[in-house]
Amino acid sequence: MLLAGPYLAIALWCTTLIENGGPGWLHLVVLLCIWNALKMLGTGPASVVLLTKARAREHRAQRQEPSDVPLRELTRSSR
């Protein structure tokens, strides 16, 4: 998500150049930068949701897995 800032800054800079008589092809750069900034802003929250789901799945799997710790303690105490 932090990459959205530089993309928007570049778009603003190119817009300023265009307003001051810069070449027209900079409009494409502005569109590309805005598009990439929107993608970065969307990717951030989506990745947080996916990471949260994965962590919850790992936690559930870990809780359902039988623990070996009590078995080891029993074998040590019987010696």
Beta strands, then each sheet from edge to edge (+ up, - down):
end
